[in-house]
Amino acid sequence: MADPARARKLAVRIRQIVSAAIESQIKDPRLGMVTVTDARVTSDLREATVFYTVYGDETAIADSAKALSSATGVLRSTVGKQTGIKFVPSLEFVADIVPDTARELEEALERARHADAELARAREGASYAGEADPYRRPAEDDDEDDSDPVASDTADDRGEDAAVDTRSAL
């Protein structure tokens, strides 16, 4: 097992080498505007996964994938020459889905902004369906004692007889 820091450093170096080699050495006409976004190396330094994006439509992406898979040997030998390590990792190219996911998230956020704007427009002339303050407040003792005689009839006002009546009911 190699040191994880060494694997990260090798991954960064492989990303740099592969992106430079794609730009300068690979002359395949199927290769579109490829950007190497990331590289990851296994902990035993035997396999490297190179993530890339392609600017263009689906056919450009498919053609670039074919061009990269055919150029894997050239790119691996270039990595071996420039890194100088004993065993050169095998390269695997994977189309990066992060830009697609970011675009989908941006579209979802835009839909949410439009929905919020529509809700704000609908809310402009609206008023509350009930009272402005729907929560119950405790009754004011001074005002309600004079106006509601039933509310003031408690067990203390009725005396001891009310307490005896409740015991007999049990």
CNS distance restraints for C-alpha pairs under 8 A (distance, minus, plus):
assign (resid   1 and name CA) (resid  43 and name CA) 6.05 0.50 0.50
assign (resid   1 and name CA) (resid  44 and name CA) 5.06 0.50 0.50
assign (resid   2 and name CA) (resid   6 and name CA) 6.81 0.50 0.50
assign (resid   2 and name CA) (resid   7 and name CA) 6.90 0.50 0.50
assign (resid   2 and name CA) (resid  43 and name CA) 5.77 0.50 0.50
assign (resid   2 and name CA) (resid  44 and name CA) 5.67 0.50 0.50
assign (resid   2 and name CA) (resid  45 and name CA) 7.01 0.50 0.50
assign (resid   3 and name CA) (resid   7 and name CA) 6.42 0.50 0.50
assign (resid   3 and name CA) (resid  43 and name CA) 7.36 0.50 0.50
assign (resid   4 and name CA) (resid   8 and name CA) 6.25 0.50 0.50
assign (resid   4 and name CA) (resid  43 and name CA) 6.46 0.50 0.50
assign (resid   5 and name CA) (resid   9 and name CA) 6.21 0.50 0.50
assign (resid   6 and name CA) (resid  10 and name CA) 6.09 0.50 0.50
assign (resid   7 and name CA) (resid  11 and name CA) 6.09 0.50 0.50
assign (resid   7 and name CA) (resid  40 and name CA) 7.92 0.50 0.50
assign (resid   7 and name CA) (resid  41 and name CA) 5.84 0.50 0.50
assign (resid   7 and name CA) (resid  42 and name CA) 7.10 0.50 0.50
assign (resid   7 and name CA) (resid  43 and name CA) 6.29 0.50 0.50
assign (resid   7 and name CA) (resid  45 and name CA) 6.58 0.50 0.50
assign (resid   8 and name CA) (resid  12 and name CA) 6.29 0.50 0.50
assign (resid   8 and name CA) (resid  40 and name CA) 7.24 0.50 0.50
assign (resid   8 and name CA) (resid  41 and name CA) 7.11 0.50 0.50
assign (resid   9 and name CA) (resid  13 and name CA) 6.23 0.50 0.50
assign (resid  10 and name CA) (resid  14 and name CA) 6.01 0.50 0.50
assign (resid  10 and name CA) (resid  41 and name CA) 7.27 0.50 0.50
assign (resid  11 and name CA) (resid  15 and name CA) 6.16 0.50 0.50
assign (resid  11 and name CA) (resid  39 and name CA) 5.17 0.50 0.50
assign (resid  11 and name CA) (resid  40 and name CA) 5.21 0.50 0.50
assign (resid  11 and name CA) (resid  41 and name CA) 5.56 0.50 0.50
assign (resid  11 and name CA) (resid  48 and name CA) 7.39 0.50 0.50
assign (resid  12 and name CA) (resid  16 and name CA) 6.35 0.50 0.50
assign (resid  12 and name CA) (resid  38 and name CA) 7.75 0.50 0.50
assign (resid  12 and name CA) (resid  39 and name CA) 6.57 0.50 0.50
assign (resid  13 and name CA) (resid  17 and name CA) 6.16 0.50 0.50
assign (resid  13 and name CA) (resid  83 and name CA) 7.69 0.50 0.50
assign (resid  14 and name CA) (resid  18 and name CA) 5.91 0.50 0.50
assign (resid  14 and name CA) (resid  39 and name CA) 6.83 0.50 0.50
assign (resid  14 and name CA) (resid  79 and name CA) 6.42 0.50 0.50
assign (resid  15 and name CA) (resid  19 and name CA) 6.07 0.50 0.50
assign (resid  15 and name CA) (resid  36 and name CA) 6.67 0.50 0.50
assign (resid  15 and name CA) (resid  37 and name CA) 7.76 0.50 0.50
assign (resid  15 and name CA) (resid  38 and name CA) 6.30 0.50 0.50
assign (resid  15 and name CA) (resid  39 and name CA) 5.44 0.50 0.50
assign (resid  15 and name CA) (resid  50 and name CA) 7.04 0.50 0.50
assign (resid  16 and name CA) (resid  20 and name CA) 6.20 0.50 0.50
assign (resid  17 and name CA) (resid  21 and name CA) 6.01 0.50 0.50
assign (resid  17 and name CA) (resid  78 and name CA) 7.54 0.50 0.50
assign (resid  17 and name CA) (resid  79 and name CA) 6.24 0.50 0.50
assign (resid  17 and name CA) (resid  82 and name CA) 7.58 0.50 0.50
assign (resid  18 and name CA) (resid  22 and name CA) 5.99 0.50 0.50
assign (resid  18 and name CA) (resid  36 and name CA) 7.64 0.50 0.50
assign (resid  18 and name CA) (resid  75 and name CA) 6.36 0.50 0.50
assign (resid  18 and name CA) (resid  78 and name CA) 7.97 0.50 0.50
assign (resid  18 and name CA) (resid  79 and name CA) 7.14 0.50 0.50
assign (resid  19 and name CA) (resid  23 and name CA) 6.33 0.50 0.50
assign (resid  19 and name CA) (resid  35 and name CA) 7.09 0.50 0.50
assign (resid  19 and name CA) (resid  36 and name CA) 5.74 0.50 0.50
assign (resid  20 and name CA) (resid  24 and name CA) 6.19 0.50 0.50
assign (resid  21 and name CA) (resid  25 and name CA) 5.07 0.50 0.50
assign (resid  21 and name CA) (resid  26 and name CA) 6.65 0.50 0.50
assign (resid  21 and name CA) (resid  75 and name CA) 6.82 0.50 0.50
assign (resid  21 and name CA) (resid  78 and name CA) 7.48 0.50 0.50
assign (resid  22 and name CA) (resid  26 and name CA) 5.15 0.50 0.50
assign (resid  22 and name CA) (resid  75 and name CA) 7.91 0.50 0.50
assign (resid  26 and name CA) (resid  71 and name CA) 7.18 0.50 0.50
assign (resid  27 and name CA) (resid  31 and name CA) 7.76 0.50 0.50
assign (resid  28 and name CA) (resid  67 and name CA) 6.37 0.50 0.50
assign (resid  30 and name CA) (resid  60 and name CA) 7.57 0.50 0.50
assign (resid  30 and name CA) (resid  63 and name CA) 5.16 0.50 0.50
assign (resid  30 and name CA) (resid  64 and name CA) 5.68 0.50 0.50
assign (resid  30 and name CA) (resid  66 and name CA) 7.65 0.50 0.50
assign (resid  30 and name CA) (resid  67 and name CA) 5.86 0.50 0.50
assign (resid  31 and name CA) (resid  60 and name CA) 7.75 0.50 0.50
assign (resid  31 and name CA) (resid  63 and name CA) 6.46 0.50 0.50
assign (resid  31 and name CA) (resid  64 and name CA) 4.43 0.50 0.50
assign (resid  31 and name CA) (resid  65 and name CA) 7.87 0.50 0.50
assign (resid  31 and name CA) (resid  67 and name CA) 5.60 0.50 0.50
assign (resid  31 and name CA) (resid  68 and name CA) 7.40 0.50 0.50
assign (resid  32 and name CA) (resid  54 and name CA) 6.59 0.50 0.50
assign (resid  32 and name CA) (resid  55 and name CA) 7.13 0.50 0.50
assign (resid  32 and name CA) (resid  56 and name CA) 7.75 0.50 0.50
assign (resid  32 and name CA) (resid  60 and name CA) 6.19 0.50 0.50
assign (resid  32 and name CA) (resid  61 and name CA) 7.60 0.50 0.50
assign (resid  32 and name CA) (resid  63 and name CA) 7.64 0.50 0.50
assign (resid  32 and name CA) (resid  64 and name CA) 5.69 0.50 0.50
assign (resid  33 and name CA) (resid  54 and name CA) 5.53 0.50 0.50
assign (resid  33 and name CA) (resid  55 and name CA) 5.44 0.50 0.50
assign (resid  33 and name CA) (resid  56 and name CA) 7.73 0.50 0.50
assign (resid  34 and name CA) (resid  52 and name CA) 6.57 0.50 0.50
assign (resid  34 and name CA) (resid  53 and name CA) 5.73 0.50 0.50
assign (resid  34 and name CA) (resid  54 and name CA) 4.61 0.50 0.50
assign (resid  34 and name CA) (resid  55 and name CA) 6.74 0.50 0.50
assign (resid  34 and name CA) (resid  64 and name CA) 7.46 0.50 0.50
assign (resid  35 and name CA) (resid  52 and name CA) 5.43 0.50 0.50
assign (resid  35 and name CA) (resid  53 and name CA) 5.25 0.50 0.50
assign (resid  35 and name CA) (resid  54 and name CA) 6.34 0.50 0.50
assign (resid  36 and name CA) (resid  50 and name CA) 7.13 0.50 0.50
assign (resid  36 and name CA) (resid  51 and name CA) 5.96 0.50 0.50
assign (resid  36 and name CA) (resid  52 and name CA) 4.27 0.50 0.50
assign (resid  36 and name CA) (resid  53 and name CA) 6.53 0.50 0.50
assign (resid  37 and name CA) (resid  50 and name CA) 7.82 0.50 0.50
assign (resid  37 and name CA) (resid  51 and name CA) 5.59 0.50 0.50
assign (resid  37 and name CA) (resid  52 and name CA) 5.20 0.50 0.50
assign (resid  37 and name CA) (resid  53 and name CA) 6.94 0.50 0.50
assign (resid  37 and name CA) (resid  96 and name CA) 7.49 0.50 0.50
assign (resid  38 and name CA) (resid  50 and name CA) 5.98 0.50 0.50
assign (resid  38 and name CA) (resid  51 and name CA) 5.05 0.50 0.50
assign (resid  38 and name CA) (resid  52 and name CA) 7.01 0.50 0.50
assign (resid  39 and name CA) (resid  48 and name CA) 6.78 0.50 0.50
assign (resid  39 and name CA) (resid  49 and name CA) 5.52 0.50 0.50
assign (resid  39 and name CA) (resid  50 and name CA) 4.33 0.50 0.50
assign (resid  39 and name CA) (resid  51 and name CA) 5.92 0.50 0.50
assign (resid  40 and name CA) (resid  48 and name CA) 5.55 0.50 0.50
assign (resid  40 and name CA) (resid  49 and name CA) 5.18 0.50 0.50
assign (resid  40 and name CA) (resid  50 and name CA) 6.54 0.50 0.50
assign (resid  41 and name CA) (resid  45 and name CA) 5.85 0.50 0.50
assign (resid  41 and name CA) (resid  46 and name CA) 7.46 0.50 0.50
assign (resid  41 and name CA) (resid  47 and name CA) 5.83 0.50 0.50
assign (resid  41 and name CA) (resid  48 and name CA) 4.33 0.50 0.50
assign (resid  41 and name CA) (resid  49 and name CA) 6.39 0.50 0.50
assign (resid  41 and name CA) (resid  89 and name CA) 7.93 0.50 0.50
assign (resid  42 and name CA) (resid  46 and name CA) 6.46 0.50 0.50
assign (resid  42 and name CA) (resid  47 and name CA) 5.69 0.50 0.50
assign (resid  42 and name CA) (resid  48 and name CA) 6.46 0.50 0.50
assign (resid  45 and name CA) (resid  88 and name CA) 8.00 0.50 0.50
assign (resid  45 and name CA) (resid  89 and name CA) 6.11 0.50 0.50
assign (resid  46 and name CA) (resid  87 and name CA) 7.30 0.50 0.50
assign (resid  46 and name CA) (resid  88 and name CA) 7.04 0.50 0.50
assign (resid  46 and name CA) (resid  89 and name CA) 4.43 0.50 0.50
assign (resid  46 and name CA) (resid  90 and name CA) 6.42 0.50 0.50
assign (resid  47 and name CA) (resid  89 and name CA) 4.62 0.50 0.50
assign (resid  47 and name CA) (resid  90 and name CA) 4.82 0.50 0.50
assign (resid  47 and name CA) (resid  91 and name CA) 6.28 0.50 0.50
assign (resid  47 and name CA) (resid  92 and name CA) 7.72 0.50 0.50
assign (resid  48 and name CA) (resid  89 and name CA) 5.77 0.50 0.50
assign (resid  48 and name CA) (resid  90 and name CA) 5.91 0.50 0.50
assign (resid  48 and name CA) (resid  91 and name CA) 5.00 0.50 0.50
assign (resid  48 and name CA) (resid  92 and name CA) 6.25 0.50 0.50
assign (resid  49 and name CA) (resid  91 and name CA) 5.89 0.50 0.50
assign (resid  49 and name CA) (resid  92 and name CA) 4.79 0.50 0.50
assign (resid  49 and name CA) (resid  93 and name CA) 5.94 0.50 0.50
assign (resid  49 and name CA) (resid  94 and name CA) 6.93 0.50 0.50
assign (resid  50 and name CA) (resid  91 and name CA) 6.91 0.50 0.50
assign (resid  50 and name CA) (resid  92 and name CA) 6.00 0.50 0.50
assign (resid  50 and name CA) (resid  93 and name CA) 4.88 0.50 0.50
assign (resid  50 and name CA) (resid  94 and name CA) 6.12 0.50 0.50
assign (resid  51 and name CA) (resid  93 and name CA) 5.97 0.50 0.50
assign (resid  51 and name CA) (resid  94 and name CA) 4.92 0.50 0.50
assign (resid  51 and name CA) (resid  95 and name CA) 5.65 0.50 0.50
assign (resid  51 and name CA) (resid  96 and name CA) 5.26 0.50 0.50
assign (resid  52 and name CA) (resid  93 and name CA) 7.23 0.50 0.50
assign (resid  52 and name CA) (resid  94 and name CA) 6.43 0.50 0.50
assign (resid  52 and name CA) (resid  95 and name CA) 5.14 0.50 0.50
assign (resid  52 and name CA) (resid  96 and name CA) 5.26 0.50 0.50
assign (resid  53 and name CA) (resid  95 and name CA) 5.85 0.50 0.50
assign (resid  53 and name CA) (resid  96 and name CA) 5.56 0.50 0.50
assign (resid  53 and name CA) (resid  97 and name CA) 7.89 0.50 0.50
assign (resid  53 and name CA) (resid  99 and name CA) 7.92 0.50 0.50
assign (resid  54 and name CA) (resid  60 and name CA) 7.29 0.50 0.50
assign (resid  54 and name CA) (resid  61 and name CA) 5.74 0.50 0.50
assign (resid  54 and name CA) (resid  64 and name CA) 7.37 0.50 0.50
assign (resid  55 and name CA) (resid  60 and name CA) 7.64 0.50 0.50
assign (resid  55 and name CA) (resid  61 and name CA) 7.64 0.50 0.50
assign (resid  56 and name CA) (resid  60 and name CA) 5.60 0.50 0.50
assign (resid  56 and name CA) (resid  61 and name CA) 6.78 0.50 0.50
assign (resid  57 and name CA) (resid  61 and name CA) 6.42 0.50 0.50
assign (resid  58 and name CA) (resid  62 and name CA) 6.18 0.50 0.50
assign (resid  59 and name CA) (resid  63 and name CA) 6.01 0.50 0.50
assign (resid  60 and name CA) (resid  64 and name CA) 5.99 0.50 0.50
assign (resid  61 and name CA) (resid  65 and name CA) 6.18 0.50 0.50
assign (resid  62 and name CA) (resid  66 and name CA) 6.40 0.50 0.50
assign (resid  63 and name CA) (resid  67 and name CA) 6.23 0.50 0.50
assign (resid  64 and name CA) (resid  68 and name CA) 6.08 0.50 0.50
assign (resid  65 and name CA) (resid  69 and name CA) 6.17 0.50 0.50
assign (resid  65 and name CA) (resid  93 and name CA) 7.70 0.50 0.50
assign (resid  65 and name CA) (resid  95 and name CA) 7.81 0.50 0.50
assign (resid  66 and name CA) (resid  70 and name CA) 6.24 0.50 0.50
assign (resid  67 and name CA) (resid  71 and name CA) 6.17 0.50 0.50
assign (resid  68 and name CA) (resid  72 and name CA) 6.09 0.50 0.50
assign (resid  68 and name CA) (resid  93 and name CA) 7.11 0.50 0.50
assign (resid  69 and name CA) (resid  92 and name CA) 7.97 0.50 0.50
assign (resid  69 and name CA) (resid  93 and name CA) 7.16 0.50 0.50
assign (resid  71 and name CA) (resid  75 and name CA) 6.22 0.50 0.50
assign (resid  72 and name CA) (resid  76 and name CA) 5.99 0.50 0.50
assign (resid  72 and name CA) (resid  91 and name CA) 6.58 0.50 0.50
assign (resid  72 and name CA) (resid  92 and name CA) 7.81 0.50 0.50
assign (resid  73 and name CA) (resid  77 and name CA) 6.22 0.50 0.50
assign (resid  74 and name CA) (resid  78 and name CA) 6.22 0.50 0.50
assign (resid  75 and name CA) (resid  79 and name CA) 6.17 0.50 0.50
assign (resid  76 and name CA) (resid  80 and name CA) 6.19 0.50 0.50
assign (resid  76 and name CA) (resid  88 and name CA) 7.09 0.50 0.50
assign (resid  76 and name CA) (resid  89 and name CA) 7.55 0.50 0.50
assign (resid  76 and name CA) (resid  90 and name CA) 6.82 0.50 0.50
assign (resid  76 and name CA) (resid  91 and name CA) 6.54 0.50 0.50
assign (resid  77 and name CA) (resid  81 and name CA) 6.18 0.50 0.50
assign (resid  77 and name CA) (resid  88 and name CA) 7.94 0.50 0.50
assign (resid  78 and name CA) (resid  82 and name CA) 6.19 0.50 0.50
assign (resid  79 and name CA) (resid  83 and name CA) 5.93 0.50 0.50
assign (resid  79 and name CA) (resid  88 and name CA) 7.23 0.50 0.50
assign (resid  80 and name CA) (resid  84 and name CA) 5.75 0.50 0.50
assign (resid  80 and name CA) (resid  85 and name CA) 6.54 0.50 0.50
assign (resid  80 and name CA) (resid  87 and name CA) 7.82 0.50 0.50
assign (resid  80 and name CA) (resid  88 and name CA) 5.36 0.50 0.50
assign (resid  97 and name CA) (resid 101 and name CA) 6.21 0.50 0.50
assign (resid  98 and name CA) (resid 102 and name CA) 6.06 0.50 0.50
assign (resid  99 and name CA) (resid 103 and name CA) 6.13 0.50 0.50
assign (resid 100 and name CA) (resid 104 and name CA) 6.24 0.50 0.50
assign (resid 101 and name CA) (resid 105 and name CA) 6.19 0.50 0.50
assign (resid 102 and name CA) (resid 106 and name CA) 6.19 0.50 0.50
assign (resid 103 and name CA) (resid 107 and name CA) 6.26 0.50 0.50
assign (resid 104 and name CA) (resid 108 and name CA) 6.23 0.50 0.50
assign (resid 105 and name CA) (resid 109 and name CA) 6.15 0.50 0.50
assign (resid 106 and name CA) (resid 110 and name CA) 6.16 0.50 0.50
assign (resid 107 and name CA) (resid 111 and name CA) 6.27 0.50 0.50
assign (resid 108 and name CA) (resid 112 and name CA) 6.25 0.50 0.50
assign (resid 109 and name CA) (resid 113 and name CA) 6.20 0.50 0.50
assign (resid 110 and name CA) (resid 114 and name CA) 6.30 0.50 0.50
assign (resid 111 and name CA) (resid 115 and name CA) 6.20 0.50 0.50
assign (resid 112 and name CA) (resid 116 and name CA) 6.12 0.50 0.50
assign (resid 113 and name CA) (resid 117 and name CA) 6.17 0.50 0.50
assign (resid 114 and name CA) (resid 118 and name CA) 6.22 0.50 0.50
assign (resid 115 and name CA) (resid 119 and name CA) 6.16 0.50 0.50
assign (resid 116 and name CA) (resid 120 and name CA) 6.12 0.50 0.50
assign (resid 117 and name CA) (resid 121 and name CA) 6.26 0.50 0.50
assign (resid 118 and name CA) (resid 122 and name CA) 6.24 0.50 0.50
assign (resid 119 and name CA) (resid 123 and name CA) 6.10 0.50 0.50
assign (resid 120 and name CA) (resid 124 and name CA) 6.35 0.50 0.50
assign (resid 122 and name CA) (resid 126 and name CA) 7.25 0.50 0.50
assign (resid 128 and name CA) (resid 132 and name CA) 6.23 0.50 0.50
assign (resid 130 and name CA) (resid 134 and name CA) 7.03 0.50 0.50
assign (resid 139 and name CA) (resid 144 and name CA) 7.14 0.50 0.50
assign (resid 140 and name CA) (resid 144 and name CA) 6.26 0.50 0.50
assign (resid 141 and name CA) (resid 145 and name CA) 6.04 0.50 0.50
assign (resid 142 and name CA) (resid 146 and name CA) 7.22 0.50 0.50
assign (resid 143 and name CA) (resid 147 and name CA) 6.80 0.50 0.50
assign (resid 144 and name CA) (resid 148 and name CA) 5.74 0.50 0.50
assign (resid 144 and name CA) (resid 151 and name CA) 7.86 0.50 0.50
assign (resid 145 and name CA) (resid 149 and name CA) 6.79 0.50 0.50
assign (resid 145 and name CA) (resid 151 and name CA) 7.24 0.50 0.50
assign (resid 145 and name CA) (resid 152 and name CA) 6.11 0.50 0.50
assign (resid 148 and name CA) (resid 152 and name CA) 7.07 0.50 0.50
assign (resid 149 and name CA) (resid 153 and name CA) 6.84 0.50 0.50
assign (resid 152 and name CA) (resid 157 and name CA) 7.90 0.50 0.50
assign (resid 153 and name CA) (resid 157 and name CA) 6.08 0.50 0.50
assign (resid 153 and name CA) (resid 158 and name CA) 7.08 0.50 0.50
assign (resid 154 and name CA) (resid 158 and name CA) 6.44 0.50 0.50
assign (resid 155 and name CA) (resid 159 and name CA) 6.31 0.50 0.50
assign (resid 155 and name CA) (resid 160 and name CA) 7.97 0.50 0.50
assign (resid 155 and name CA) (resid 162 and name CA) 6.11 0.50 0.50
assign (resid 155 and name CA) (resid 163 and name CA) 7.26 0.50 0.50
assign (resid 156 and name CA) (resid 160 and name CA) 7.82 0.50 0.50
assign (resid 158 and name CA) (resid 162 and name CA) 6.18 0.50 0.50
assign (resid 159 and name CA) (resid 163 and name CA) 7.58 0.50 0.50
assign (resid 160 and name CA) (resid 164 and name CA) 6.52 0.50 0.50
assign (resid 161 and name CA) (resid 165 and name CA) 6.22 0.50 0.50
assign (resid 162 and name CA) (resid 166 and name CA) 6.45 0.50 0.50
assign (resid 163 and name CA) (resid 167 and name CA) 6.53 0.50 0.50
assign (resid 164 and name CA) (resid 168 and name CA) 6.36 0.50 0.50
assign (resid 165 and name CA) (resid 169 and name CA) 6.45 0.50 0.50
assign (resid 166 and name CA) (resid 170 and name CA) 6.96 0.50 0.50
